[in-house]
Amino acid sequence: GTFTIEISKASLSISVAATDYEETYSGNVKYNGSYKIKSVVGLLGSDTVEVIKAQNEAIYKFSLHEQNEYSTSLNQNAGIYDIKLENISFEADNYEINVSYELGTLTINRRSLSKARVEFKQARVEYNGNEQKLYPNVYISLGEETLLQNNVDYELKYGDVINAGNVVVAVNGIGNYKDSIEGSYEISKASIASYIPEIKTIEINVLKYVENKAVLNTIGD
């Protein structure tokens, strides 16, 4: 008689991860959407990984590192993000495949202000005894981008802003920016004419004064 022998598929375990990616902040970082096979366990004989065929289109989701709040939209701010790979499967003749996923890492580095430009609407002001910080008339630009924002992209730290002299302004990167640059403007000495006190003219009615004095003298006599 005849009999049938069933040869079941062998078990194969595949671990995959999204490819790590690193870029400097630009406001428009785009992940290239790729993955790599980290390990394959269970291939038999002369079989190689070439027998494994990817199925479906991979989905990539992003979350700030260890926050586990994943979205297909990439937050553009500088930071370290976990990349989670989903929706991909594999097939291979003679194998039952179990797929596991490892997180990839996307790093958006803070951009340096080292090549930024510092401009002042006024390069010189005259001493007046008060603080003279030129903000908001300070403009920080980088490349062809729009102007950067104070207290969002950078902070300003001023030197002596009261006395006459050169005022050094430190521009310190914050948020998506790093490093520091300096700019300066001048507080010029005040002209003496600016500080001559106002002289008030006092009118004296001489005739009235003389008449009153005469009356007093008559009484005294």
Secondary structure, 3 states (H helix, E strand, C coil): CCCCCCCCCEEEEEEEEECCEEEECCCCCCCCCCEEEEEEECCCCCCCHHHCEEECCCEEEEEECCCCCCECCCCCCCEEEEEEEECCEEEECCEEEEEEEECEEEEEECEECCCCEEEECCCEEECCCCCCCCCCCEEEECCCCCCCCECCCEEEEECCCCCCEEEEEEEEECCCEECEEEEEEEEECCCHHHHCCCCCCCCCCHHHHHHHHHHHHHHHC
